[in-house]
Amino acid sequence: MRTLDCWDDTSAPTAGPRPGETGDRPHLSEVVPARRLETPAGPCYVVRTDYPVYYHYGGRPISGASAASGTSLATLSRDEEFREASLSRACFLDTETTGLSGGAGTYVFMVGLGYYDGDYFRVDQYFMDDYDEEPALVEALDAALGEFEVLVTFNGKAFDLPLLDTRFILSRKRPPLADRPHLDLLFPSRRLWGLRLESCRLTALEESILGETRVGDIPGHLVPEHFFKYLRTRDPWLVKPVFDHNRQDVLSLAALAGVACELVESYLDDPPPADLCEPLDIYGLARLYHAGGLHEPAARCYRAALDRGLPRAFADRAGLECVRLLRRLGRFSEAAGLCERLADAYPRWMWALVELAKDLEHRLKDYGRALQAVDRALGLLDSAVEPALTESLEWRRARLARKLERTLGTHRHSHQPSAPR
């Protein structure tokens, strides 16, 4: 990164002590490996931590995201700009702020930037030691963020990015990330895992998806309090857990992006892996594919979720969507077969029998089996409770009976011997 070329080799500050600093307190650089970064707007601090690309956060490698395909990124983000993008040139960004409500009165005092650099995943944490260092922080970020082509955050569209944009505007600078493709992992995480997990907070996803449980981590809502106390006391031990928290957030972004992209890519090709994940996760992936217009993988996921025991509350919708996709793909026999299978497994699913009758009548021209499906549906109905559906099925039954009679009549006529001449 070009901004870090201007690091001062000395860790100690060149200015005098801040209010509250005393001789018996250690300096920030004695508690965290902070370097003083000189910018045209003054100094701020940067902490750099390098991880080999094979490093695992929880049970997942942080390198997975760098190999993600454009198709998986476009599907996750629902943004076609990502089709030509690569997370190997991405910035994984997380901020720490003086409040959680946003607005012009909320300062961003720390910004963690993670990125791939050769054989390393590098985390640079920019920190303002006091409010008067905000211009330097903004200057450093302006130079650093210009290096990246893609932005990855967690809830960044609603929180991190608007706050950063506000601080840049107040510093009379153009927000540097406005035109970058932005993958906010909160939304695809909800689509992929939200049906199964009680919470899709980043720490909850770390535990459930990445297998990482933080020990001694500072809760996010206490971060502002620690910074305010640091400003009063200049005790760097108060902000050390904030640096650790921020760095873990950035590592979590890289690992989670890799897992999500791997999941999306797993079902793009046929056949899918045998034991990939939970049925609800596969169903969430099917909906993600479906929304992105990837009909073949979506149908495959719906079928896989049903085969692996998708809970009944979701199997109803998954079955219907799969039938509709199979029809769109021209696979009418498969659609009818799935309807028949679901009707056998769930006898009270009226729609399965109705859709089976439609496929058999209109697409497969099997009027006899279609008539059987309608009779079966009518046998399950209470005409007093569902008169409209009963009437519709009776009309269908009469039509099928006529078609079947014509078909049988034509068949008998075609087999009659010719009269002798």
C-alpha positions, 0 to 999 in steps of 0.5 A: 500500500502506498500510504504505508510507505510514509510510516515514520520509523519511530513509534513514539509521537513527535508531539507533546503528551496529550491531556491525561497522559502521565509519565507512569502510563505506557504509550500506545505503541508500547501496548499495540504495534502502532506506527505513526503515519505522517500525512499532509493533514498531520499524523495518525496511527496505523497497526499492521498485522500480516497473516499467511494466506493459509491461516484459518479463522475458526475452521475456515481458511481466509484465502477462500474469498480470493478465488471466488468466481464472478458468477458466485459474487454476482449471485451473492450480491445481486449485482452484475458489476461483480461478474467481472470482479475479484475479491483478490483486489478487494478491501474488507472493511470494518469501522469502530465509532463513537456511537451506534446511531450514526449522524454527523456527531458520530466519529469514526475513530478506527478503520480496519482494512483487510486485503490480499497481498501476495502470500499474505492477508494483511490487516491495516488498522487506522486509528485517530488518537484524538479528535484533532487527528480526524483530518489525518485519518481521512487523508490516510484512508483516502489514499489507501482506499483508492487502491482497491476495486471492490468493497466487502463489509458486514452491514456496511451499506446501512452503517459503515459506509454512510458514516465514512461518507459523512466524515469525508464530506465534512473534511471536504473530500469526495467519498472514495468508495461511492463508485465501488462494487460493494458486497455487504455480507449481511444480506446474503448471510440472511438469505443463506443461513437466516432460516436456520439460525436464530441470529445473523449477527457477525459473531453468531455467524462466526460461531455457527458457520466458521466455528470460531468462538471469541474469548475475551472479546469486547462487545460492540456496544462497549467500544465507544465507552472504551474510546471515551475513557481512553481520551480522558485517561490516555490509558492504551490498555483501554483501546487494545481490546478494541484493536483486537475486536476490529481485527477479528471482524476483518478476519471474519469478513474474509473467512465468511465471504469465502464460505458463502462463495464456496457454497454458491459455487458448489451447486453451479455444476451437476452433480452437487456434492453428497453432503454439503450442508443443512437442508435449510441452507440448501433451500436458502441457496435455491432461493438465492439462485432463483432470484439471480435467474440461475434456474438450473442450479435453483431446481437442483437445490430445491430437489436436494433440499427436499431429498435431505429432509427439508422441514415441512413448513418449507418443503411446501414452497420448495416443491412448488417452486421446483415444479415451476422451474422444471416446467420452465426448463422444459422438463415436464416428466420430471415436474410431474414425477416430483408432483406425484412423489410429493402428493404421496409423501404429503397426502393433504397437499392439494396443490401437488395433485392439481399441478400433477393433473395439469402436467399430465393433461397439457404437457404429457397428454396422459389423460388417464393418469390426469383423471386419476389425480383429479379424482384423488384430489376430489376425494380429499376435498370438502366441497362445503369448505372449498367450493371454488376449488371443488368446482374447478376440479369438477370442470377439469374432470369433465374435460379430461373425461371427454378427452379420454373418450375421444382418445379411446374412440380414435384409438378404437377406430384406427384399429378397426379392419378395413372393409373388403372391396 
